[in-house]
Amino acid sequence: MTQTSHTFTLAGPLLRGARQPRVALLGQPGAGKSSIFRAASSTAVHHERLAGVGPAYRECRVEVGLDQISLVDLPSVDSFHALRGDMPHLTVVLKYLLWGDRWPAIARHEAHQPESAFAAPDVLLLVMDATALERDLELALELAQIGKPLVIALNRMDEARAKRLFINVRALAEKLGAPVVPTVAHMGIGLADLFGAVVRAAREKRAPTPQPPSPYIAAQLAPLAEIAAQADVATAFGAPTTFLALQLAENDDYFAEELRCHFPFRHAALLSAREMAGQALPRPLADEIHADRHHRAALLFEAVTRPGGGEAGPRWQRWADEVFLHPRWGFAGTLAIFALVLFFVFEVSAFLDGLTVARIIEWAEPWQPTDTAGVVARAVLDGGIGLMGIVIPYMIPLVLLLVFLEESGIMHRVAFVVDRGFHQLGLHGGVALPFLMGLGCNVPALAATAAVTHGRDRTVAALLITFLPCSARSAILLALGGKYLGGLGVFGLFILAPIVVSLIGKLLKRRYPETTPGMIQEIPPYALPTARALLANTWERSRDIVTIVLPLLVAGSVVLALLSHFGADAWINLALTPITSWWLGLPAVLGVPILFGVLRKELSLLMIFQALGTQELAGVLSTTQIATFLAFLTFYVPCVSTFAMMLKLLGRKEAAFSVALSVGAALAVAAAVRWPLELAARLF
């Protein structure tokens, strides 16, 4: 088969490792800054305080394509016009933006010094509220004076449209000289484009267009600019001359005070220049600068906005996003998708299983050869039937469904909604649908995991998926549990699955430290997948089943059949006695059914009746023994086909670890079920 190769042109050196830029996330309260950080952040977020003052900032690594950034969520900022004493964190945030942890000479005498290493940001990411654009433009004009690359997230665009406010994003970007990206942060819309713009800004290192004050203000600032430009002052403050001149003109709380302490004669000149400016202006210079900034923001707002119009996209798309992405009721759309997957698992797949594989099994049942060659041939047939039992009822419909959800853009929305929940397991929301597929069959779930994860996330997700009760295990729970334990008992066994997955997830976070960076969940436009794309992608994700799973499935079937043929059953039962009898408290003859469960879990159910010589288990097993056996069977060693996929995904070491982990977890869960039940039976 001819392999198609793809060539990608890189924009420049990859921004990773030592080249990884730091991005400061800024914004006023309520603009959506925290929503953007939550959407982009990894499961490992570092918390720190800026020089031990004010609220803590949050930092994490984020993957943006092949590049990485270090995203720093700073405390909310409304303005640097007055660095008030009642909000000391404003001064500290400004120091971080200017200097990082390398404070200049004028700041080294202060009581609060940097407590940890944090370099100054390479890019400023300002989140502006589209519904309060005029207010936030003032902060943008201030940040433009700092001289660092600036990217603007124009957030809450959905609310602006609802208010019939049209914003010309392109014109706004041109006037500010900085990229402006419309976003709806709480829905994840526009975030992929936003962080793409951040990476480009970090690579280009281009500062925004200077936004000077009005000419009448600039004339009065000239003497202050001369003071700020003096070599000794510029060296001591380490700030852009234009920004420092504005701070000296309008702010008595920090920069002017430091100038008085370190350069008294320069401070005298500053006071004289401010007094002269005050005489020439109708109001004090600081008030005039603030009013002028407000006026320029208002003019800019009027130039790029107009009421009415501005409808973006068909109305049905906005309604669909409300169903799938809304922070309050968007979870209902996710539940609907989950219900659709479960319908495929328990209805469509079960129907296909009964229509195809069940009939093949019924057809092959009379053939029970007694010679060695016949036993081997029957084992090969059983292996093939086992593969068909995976591919026909579960693999094809579930993978087709997954591919459809991906190609249509729905899966990306589901992943965004459940992302925070999966963070508790150290994973990202992209594994949501593979986890659901695991309720049908672990094999296609693992194949789907390979498509949406990599590295540590792939390992952890694959290990956890094997603890999900597939349809075969669910069938045993429903068949035996429903008959002998009742509805409450079956519910209790099923509820063990999320508990075990959660606990194992916590343990795996220790084995695999959370070094995985955050990911930007792209929200693509809705699309109707083509039949060609559906079939091509389904085959791409299914072909490993034939080449990898089939040989191991057949080999395992042959080995177990030969063991049974040559009378090794007694030896198997004897070898497994420490597990079956001592630990689980079960009859020793159940060792073989447990072992054969690695082929198909349904075999365990059939062989239980054969081993015990009866179809009525209540006469030979107690309620405690049945509950213990079902708990163990639910979590122990994944079937051979699942193990084969683990080999493909993770390699021998991790696949062997998955077996050891599942056996250990199954033994622990079974003991946790057995001992309380035995104690209760003795007491009552």
C-alpha positions in Angstrom: 0.0 0.0 0.0 1.4 3.4 -0.9 1.9 5.7 2.0 1.0 9.3 1.5 3.4 11.8 3.0 2.6 15.3 4.1 5.0 18.3 4.3 4.4 21.1 6.6 6.3 24.4 6.5 7.3 25.8 9.9 7.1 29.6 10.4 10.4 29.5 12.3 12.2 27.7 15.1 9.8 25.8 17.3 8.9 27.7 20.5 9.6 25.0 23.0 12.0 24.5 25.9 14.3 27.5 26.2 12.4 29.3 23.4 9.1 28.9 25.1 7.6 32.4 25.5 5.7 33.6 28.5 2.3 35.1 27.9 0.7 37.4 30.5 -3.1 37.1 30.6 -4.6 40.4 31.5 -8.1 41.9 31.8 -10.7 43.7 33.8 -12.9 41.8 36.2 -15.7 39.9 34.3 -14.1 40.2 30.9 -13.6 36.4 30.7 -9.9 36.1 31.5 -10.4 33.2 33.9 -12.6 31.4 31.3 -9.8 31.6 28.7 -7.3 30.3 31.3 -9.5 27.4 32.3 -10.1 26.4 28.7 -6.4 26.4 27.9 -4.9 25.2 31.1 -3.4 21.8 31.8 -4.2 19.6 34.8 -1.0 20.8 36.5 -1.4 24.5 37.3 1.3 26.3 39.3 0.1 28.9 41.9 2.4 31.7 43.1 2.1 35.2 44.6 3.7 38.2 43.0 6.4 39.2 45.5 4.2 37.9 48.2 1.6 40.6 47.7 -2.0 40.5 46.5 -3.9 37.6 44.9 -1.9 34.7 43.5 -1.3 34.2 39.8 -1.7 30.9 38.0 0.7 29.5 35.4 0.8 26.4 33.2 2.2 25.3 29.9 -0.1 25.2 26.9 0.5 23.4 23.6 -0.3 25.4 20.5 0.3 23.1 17.6 4.0 22.2 17.7 4.8 25.2 19.9 4.4 25.7 23.6 3.8 28.8 25.7 3.8 29.4 29.4 0.5 31.1 30.2 0.4 33.3 33.3 -3.1 34.3 34.6 -2.5 37.6 36.4 -4.8 39.3 38.9 -7.5 41.4 37.3 -6.4 45.0 36.4 -8.6 47.9 35.5 -6.0 50.6 35.0 -2.5 51.7 35.9 -3.6 55.3 36.0 -3.3 55.4 39.8 -1.3 52.7 41.6 -3.4 53.0 44.7 -2.3 51.9 48.2 -5.6 50.0 48.7 -4.7 47.8 45.7 -1.0 47.0 46.1 -1.2 44.1 43.6 -1.6 46.7 40.8 1.9 47.9 41.4 3.3 44.4 41.6 1.5 43.4 38.4 3.0 46.4 36.6 6.5 45.5 38.0 6.1 42.0 36.6 5.0 43.3 33.2 8.0 45.6 33.0 10.8 43.7 34.8 9.7 40.1 35.8 11.9 39.1 38.7 14.8 41.3 37.7 13.8 44.5 39.4 15.9 47.6 38.6 17.9 49.7 41.0 14.9 51.8 42.1 13.0 48.8 43.4 15.7 46.8 45.1 15.3 48.4 48.5 11.6 47.5 48.9 10.4 45.1 51.6 8.5 42.9 49.2 10.9 41.3 46.7 10.3 38.6 44.1 10.0 35.3 46.0 10.5 33.0 43.0 12.0 33.2 39.5 9.6 34.4 36.9 10.8 36.1 33.7 9.0 39.1 32.3 6.3 38.2 29.8 7.2 38.1 26.1 3.6 38.7 25.0 0.6 40.5 26.6 -2.7 38.9 26.1 -5.5 41.3 26.9 -9.0 40.1 27.3 -11.6 42.8 26.4 -15.3 42.6 27.0 -17.1 43.3 23.6 -20.1 44.5 25.5 -18.0 47.1 27.4 -15.5 47.8 24.7 -15.1 51.5 25.3 -14.1 50.9 28.9 -11.6 48.2 28.1 -10.0 50.2 25.2 -8.6 52.5 27.8 -6.6 49.7 29.4 -5.5 48.6 25.8 -4.1 52.1 25.2 -2.2 52.0 28.5 -0.7 48.5 27.7 0.3 49.7 24.2 2.8 52.1 25.9 4.7 49.2 27.6 6.3 48.3 24.3 5.7 44.5 24.3 3.8 42.4 21.7 0.1 42.7 22.4 -2.7 40.4 21.4 -6.3 41.2 22.2 -9.1 38.7 22.8 -12.4 40.4 22.0 -14.5 38.3 24.3 -18.3 37.9 24.8 -19.0 38.4 21.1 -22.2 36.4 21.4 -23.6 38.9 23.9 -22.5 41.8 21.8 -24.4 40.3 18.8 -27.4 39.7 21.0 -27.3 43.4 21.9 -27.2 44.2 18.1 -23.7 45.7 18.4 -21.5 45.2 15.4 -17.7 45.5 15.9 -15.4 45.8 12.9 -12.6 43.6 14.2 -10.3 44.2 11.3 -10.6 48.0 11.7 -10.0 47.7 15.4 -6.8 45.6 14.9 -5.5 48.1 12.3 -6.0 51.1 14.6 -4.4 49.4 17.6 -1.7 47.9 15.5 -2.2 44.5 17.3 -4.0 41.3 16.5 -7.7 41.3 17.6 -9.4 37.9 17.8 -13.2 37.6 18.5 -13.9 34.9 21.1 -16.7 33.4 23.2 -14.5 32.0 25.9 -17.0 30.1 27.9 -17.9 28.2 24.8 -14.3 27.8 23.6 -15.1 29.6 20.3 -12.2 31.4 18.8 -9.6 30.2 21.3 -7.6 28.2 18.8 -7.3 31.3 16.5 -6.4 33.4 19.6 -3.5 31.3 20.7 -2.3 31.0 17.1 -2.1 34.8 17.1 -0.2 34.7 20.4 2.4 32.3 19.0 2.8 34.5 15.9 3.2 37.6 18.0 5.8 35.8 20.2 7.7 34.8 17.0 7.5 38.2 15.3 8.2 40.2 18.5 6.4 43.2 17.1 5.0 45.8 19.5 1.7 47.5 18.9 1.3 50.8 17.1 2.2 53.6 19.5 -0.9 55.4 20.8 0.4 58.9 21.8 -1.8 61.3 23.7 -3.5 64.2 21.9 -1.2 66.9 20.6 -2.1 69.4 23.4 -1.2 66.8 26.0 2.0 65.7 24.2 3.2 69.3 24.2 2.9 69.5 28.0 4.5 66.1 28.4 7.7 67.0 26.6 9.6 68.3 29.6 8.7 65.1 31.6 9.8 63.0 28.6 13.1 64.7 28.8 13.5 63.7 32.5 12.5 60.1 31.7 15.0 59.9 28.9 18.0 61.0 31.0 20.5 58.1 31.0 20.7 57.8 34.8 16.9 57.8 35.1 16.3 55.4 32.2 18.9 53.0 33.6 17.5 53.1 37.2 13.8 52.6 36.1 14.3 50.2 33.2 11.0 51.2 31.6 10.0 52.6 28.2 10.5 56.3 28.1 7.0 57.1 26.9 5.4 54.9 29.5 7.6 56.3 32.3 6.8 59.9 31.3 3.1 59.2 31.5 3.5 57.6 34.9 5.6 60.4 36.2 2.9 62.8 35.0 -0.2 61.2 36.4 1.0 59.0 39.3 2.3 60.1 42.6 2.0 56.7 44.3 5.0 54.9 42.9 7.2 56.2 40.1 7.2 59.8 41.2 7.9 58.8 44.7 10.9 56.6 43.6 12.2 59.5 41.6 12.0 61.7 44.7 14.0 59.2 46.7 16.7 58.4 44.2 16.9 61.6 42.1 15.8 64.5 44.3 17.0 67.1 41.8 15.1 65.4 39.0 12.0 65.3 41.1 12.2 69.0 41.6 12.3 69.4 37.8 9.3 67.1 37.6 7.2 69.1 40.0 8.1 72.3 38.1 7.1 70.8 34.8 3.8 69.5 36.2 3.1 72.9 37.7 3.7 74.6 34.4 1.5 72.1 32.6 -1.3 72.6 35.1 -1.2 76.3 34.5 -1.5 75.8 30.7 -4.3 73.3 31.0 -7.9 73.7 32.4 -7.3 70.8 34.9 -4.3 69.2 36.6 -2.1 67.3 34.2 -3.0 63.9 35.7 -6.7 64.5 35.2 -6.2 65.8 31.7 -4.2 62.7 30.7 -6.9 60.4 32.1 -9.7 62.4 30.4 -7.7 62.4 27.1 -7.3 58.6 27.3 -11.0 58.2 27.9 -11.8 60.5 25.0 -9.4 58.7 22.6 -11.0 55.3 23.7 -14.5 56.8 23.0 -13.4 58.0 19.5 -11.9 54.6 18.7 -15.0 52.8 19.9 -17.2 55.0 17.6 -14.9 54.3 14.7 -15.1 50.5 14.9 -18.7 49.9 16.1 -22.2 50.5 14.8 -25.6 49.3 16.2 -27.6 46.7 14.4 -26.5 44.1 11.9 -23.5 42.0 12.6 -25.3 38.6 12.4 -22.6 35.9 12.2 -23.6 32.5 10.8 -27.0 30.9 10.5 -29.3 31.0 13.5 -29.4 27.2 13.8 -25.6 27.2 14.5 -26.0 29.6 17.4 -28.8 27.5 18.8 -26.7 24.4 18.4 -23.8 26.1 20.3 -26.3 27.0 23.0 -27.2 23.3 23.3 -23.6 22.0 23.3 -21.4 24.8 24.7 -23.4 26.9 27.1 -21.8 26.9 30.5 -25.1 26.2 32.4 -27.2 24.0 30.1 -24.6 23.0 27.5 -24.1 19.8 29.6 -27.5 18.7 28.4 -26.2 18.4 24.8 -23.3 16.4 26.1 -25.6 14.1 27.9 -27.6 13.6 24.7 -24.4 12.5 22.9 -23.6 10.2 25.7 -27.1 8.7 25.5 -26.7 8.2 21.8 -23.4 6.3 22.3 -25.1 4.2 25.0 -28.0 3.5 22.7 -25.5 2.2 20.1 -23.8 0.0 22.8 -26.9 -1.6 24.3 -29.3 -1.5 21.4 -27.7 -1.3 18.0 -24.6 -3.3 18.8 -26.6 -5.9 20.8 -29.0 -6.2 17.8 -26.1 -6.7 15.4 -24.5 -9.2 17.7 -27.6 -11.3 17.8 -28.1 -11.0 14.1 -24.5 -12.1 13.1 -22.1 -13.4 15.7 -24.7 -15.1 17.9 -25.9 -17.1 14.9 -22.3 -18.1 14.0 -21.7 -19.2 17.6 -25.0 -21.2 17.5 -23.9 -22.7 14.2 -20.5 -23.8 15.5 -21.7 -25.1 18.8 -22.5 -28.7 17.7 -18.9 -29.1 16.5 -17.0 -30.3 19.6 -13.9 -32.2 18.2 -12.0 -34.6 20.5 -8.8 -35.1 18.5 -5.9 -32.6 18.8 -6.1 -31.3 15.2 -9.8 -30.8 15.6 -9.3 -29.0 18.9 -6.8 -26.6 17.3 -9.1 -26.0 14.4 -12.0 -25.3 16.7 -9.8 -22.9 18.7 -8.9 -21.0 15.5 -12.5 -20.8 14.6 -13.3 -19.5 18.1 -10.6 -16.8 17.7 -12.1 -15.7 14.4 -15.6 -15.6 15.9 -14.2 -13.6 18.8 -12.7 -11.1 16.3 -16.1 -10.9 14.5 -17.8 -10.3 17.8 -15.7 -7.2 18.3 -15.6 -5.8 14.7 -19.2 -6.4 13.5 -21.4 -5.3 16.4 -19.1 -2.9 18.2 -16.1 -1.7 16.2 -17.8 -0.7 13.0 -20.9 1.1 14.4 -19.1 2.8 17.2 -16.1 4.0 15.2 -18.4 5.2 12.5 -20.3 7.1 15.2 -17.1 8.6 16.6 -15.8 9.6 13.2 -19.2 11.2 12.4 -19.1 13.2 15.6 -15.6 14.3 14.9 -16.1 15.3 11.3 -19.3 17.2 12.1 -17.6 19.2 14.9 -19.8 17.9 17.7 -17.1 15.9 19.4 -15.0 18.9 19.8 -17.8 20.6 21.6 -18.4 17.6 23.9 -14.7 17.5 24.7 -14.7 21.2 25.7 -17.7 20.8 28.0 -16.3 17.8 29.9 -12.7 19.0 29.9 -12.7 20.2 33.5 -14.2 16.9 34.8 -11.5 14.9 33.1 -8.8 17.2 34.6 -9.6 15.4 37.9 -8.1 12.3 36.3 -5.2 14.2 34.9 -6.7 14.0 31.3 -8.2 16.3 28.8 -11.8 16.3 27.5 -10.8 14.8 24.2 -11.0 11.3 25.8 -14.7 11.6 26.6 -16.1 9.7 23.7 -13.4 7.0 23.7 -14.4 6.4 27.4 -18.0 6.1 26.3 -17.0 3.7 23.6 -15.3 1.6 26.2 -18.8 0.8 27.6 -19.4 -1.1 24.3 -15.9 -2.6 23.8 -12.5 -1.6 25.1 -10.8 -2.4 21.7 -12.4 0.4 19.6 -12.2 2.7 22.6 -8.4 2.2 22.7 -8.2 2.7 19.0 -10.1 6.0 19.3 -7.8 7.0 22.2 -4.8 6.8 19.8 -6.5 9.3 17.5 -7.1 12.0 20.1 -4.2 11.7 22.6 -0.5 11.2 22.8 2.3 10.8 25.3 1.3 10.6 29.0 -2.4 11.3 28.2 -2.5 8.3 25.9 -1.0 6.0 28.5 -3.3 7.1 31.4 -6.4 7.1 29.2 -5.6 3.6 27.9 -5.0 2.2 31.3 -8.2 3.7 32.7 -10.4 2.5 29.8 -9.7 -1.1 30.7 -11.5 -0.6 33.9 -14.7 0.4 32.2 -17.3 -2.5 32.1 -17.6 -3.3 28.4 -20.9 -4.8 27.1 -19.7 -8.3 27.7 -18.9 -7.7 31.3 -22.1 -5.7 31.6 -24.0 -8.7 30.2 -22.6 -10.9 33.0 -23.4 -8.4 35.7 -27.0 -8.1 34.4 -27.5 -11.8 33.9 -26.1 -13.1 37.2 -26.5 -10.0 39.3 -30.0 -9.3 38.3 -31.1 -12.9 39.1 -29.2 -13.4 42.4 -28.4 -9.9 43.8 -31.4 -7.9 42.7 -31.6 -4.4 41.2 -29.8 -2.7 44.2 -27.0 -5.2 44.0 -26.5 -4.7 40.2 -26.5 -0.9 40.7 -23.9 -1.2 43.5 -21.6 -3.3 41.2 -22.0 -0.8 38.3 -21.4 2.2 40.6 -18.0 0.6 41.5 -16.7 1.4 38.0 -16.6 5.2 38.2 -15.3 4.9 41.8 -12.5 2.6 40.7 -11.6 4.7 37.7 -11.4 7.8 39.8 -9.2 6.1 42.4 -6.9 4.5 39.8 -6.7 7.9 38.1 -5.4 9.5 41.3 -2.8 6.7 41.6 -1.7 7.1 38.0 -1.2 10.8 38.5 1.6 9.8 40.9 3.2 7.3 38.5 2.9 9.7 35.5 3.6 13.2 36.9 1.4 15.9 35.4 3.9 17.4 33.0 1.4 17.3 30.1 0.8 20.9 28.9 -2.6 22.3 28.5 -4.4 22.0 25.1 -6.5 24.4 23.2 -9.8 22.7 22.4 -10.5 23.9 18.9 -14.2 24.5 18.1 -14.5 24.1 14.4 -17.6 25.1 12.4 -20.4 22.5 12.0 -20.1 20.3 8.9 -21.9 17.4 7.3 -19.4 14.6 6.9 -19.1 12.9 3.5 -19.5 9.2 3.1 -16.0 8.9 1.7 -14.5 10.6 4.7 -16.5 8.5 7.1 -15.5 5.2 5.5 -11.8 6.2 5.0 -11.4 7.3 8.6 -13.2 4.3 10.0 -10.9 1.9 8.1 -7.9 3.9 9.2 -8.8 3.3 12.9 -10.0 -0.3 12.4 -7.3 -2.0 10.3 -5.0 -2.7 13.3 -7.7 -5.0 14.7 -7.1 -7.5 11.8 -3.3 -7.2 11.8 -2.7 -7.1 15.5 -5.6 -8.4 17.5 -6.5 -11.5 15.3 -3.1 -13.3 15.7 -3.1 -12.9 19.5 -6.7 -13.8 19.8 -6.3 -17.0 17.8 -3.0 -17.9 19.6 -4.6 -17.4 23.0 -7.6 -19.5 22.0 -5.3 -22.3 20.8 -3.2 -22.3 24.0 -6.2 -22.5 26.3 -8.0 -25.1 24.2 -4.9 -27.4 24.2 -4.6 -27.0 28.0 -8.2 -28.1 28.3 -7.7 -30.9 25.8 -4.7 -32.4 27.6 -6.5 -32.3 31.0 -4.6 -29.4 32.5 -7.8 -28.1 34.0 -7.0 -29.6 37.4 -3.6 -28.1 37.4 -4.9 -24.7 36.4 -7.5 -24.8 39.2 -4.7 -25.9 41.7 -2.4 -23.1 40.5 -5.2 -20.5 40.9 -6.3 -21.8 44.3 -4.6 -18.9 46.3 -6.7 -16.5 44.3 -10.0 -18.4 43.9 -10.3 -20.1 47.3 -8.1 -18.2 49.7 -8.5 -14.6 48.6 -11.9 -14.6 46.9 -13.5 -17.4 48.9 -14.8 -19.2 45.8 -14.8 -22.9 44.8 -11.4 -23.9 43.3 -13.2 -25.2 40.2 -13.8 -21.6 39.1 -10.2 -21.1 38.3 -10.6 -22.3 34.7 -13.7 -20.1 34.0 -11.7 -17.1 35.3 -8.7 -17.9 33.1 -10.8 -18.4 30.0 -12.4 -15.0 30.5 -9.3 -13.5 28.9 -10.7 -14.7 25.5 -14.2 -13.4 25.9 -15.9 -12.5 29.2 -19.0 -14.4 28.1 -17.0 -17.6 28.2 -16.6 -17.2 31.9 -20.4 -17.1 32.3 -20.8 -20.3 30.2 -18.0 -22.2 31.9 -19.2 -21.3 35.4 -22.3 -23.5 34.8 -20.1 -26.3 33.3 -17.6 -26.2 36.2 -20.3 -26.2 38.9 -22.5 -28.7 37.1 -25.7 -26.6 37.4 -27.5 -23.7 35.9 -28.8 -22.7 39.4 -25.9 -21.0 41.1 -27.9 -20.2 44.3 -27.6 -23.9 45.3 -23.8 -23.9 45.2 -22.7 -20.3 45.8 -23.8 -17.9 48.5 -24.9 -14.3 47.7 -21.5 -13.1 49.0 -19.6 -15.5 46.7 -21.7 -14.4 43.7 -21.1 -10.7 44.4 -17.4 -11.3 45.0 -17.0 -13.2 41.7 -18.9 -10.6 39.7 -16.8 -7.8 41.3 -13.6 -9.6 40.4 -14.7 -10.5 36.9 -15.6 -6.8 36.2 -12.1 -5.5 36.7 -9.6 -8.2 36.2 -7.3 -8.7 33.2 -8.7 -7.2 30.0 -9.4 -9.8 27.2 -6.7 -10.8 24.8 -7.9 -8.4 22.1 -7.7 -5.5 24.5 -4.3 -6.6 25.6 -3.2 -6.7 21.9 -4.4 -3.1 21.4 -2.5 -2.1 24.6 0.7 -3.7 23.1 0.1 -1.6 19.9 -0.5 1.6 21.8 1.9 1.5 24.7 4.4 -1.3 24.2 5.2 -4.4 26.2 6.2 -2.7 29.5 3.0 -0.6 29.8 0.8 -3.4 28.5 2.2 -5.8 31.2 1.7 -3.1 33.8 -2.0 -2.8 32.7 -2.4 -6.5 33.4 -0.8 -6.2 36.8 -2.8 -3.1 37.6 -6.1 -4.7 36.6 -5.4 -7.9 38.5 -4.4 -5.9 41.6 -7.4 -3.7 41.4 -9.8 -6.6 40.8 -8.4 -8.4 43.9 -8.7 -5.3 46.0 -12.3 -4.5 44.8 -13.3 -8.1 45.3 -11.9 -8.2 48.8 -13.7 -4.8 49.5 -16.9 -6.5 48.5 -16.4 -9.9 50.1 -15.2 -9.0 53.6 -18.0 -6.5 54.5 -20.6 -8.9 53.2 -19.2 -11.8 55.2 -19.0 -9.7 58.3 -22.6 -8.6 57.8 -23.7 -12.2 57.3 -22.0 -13.3 60.5 -23.5 -10.4 62.5 -27.1 -10.7 61.1 
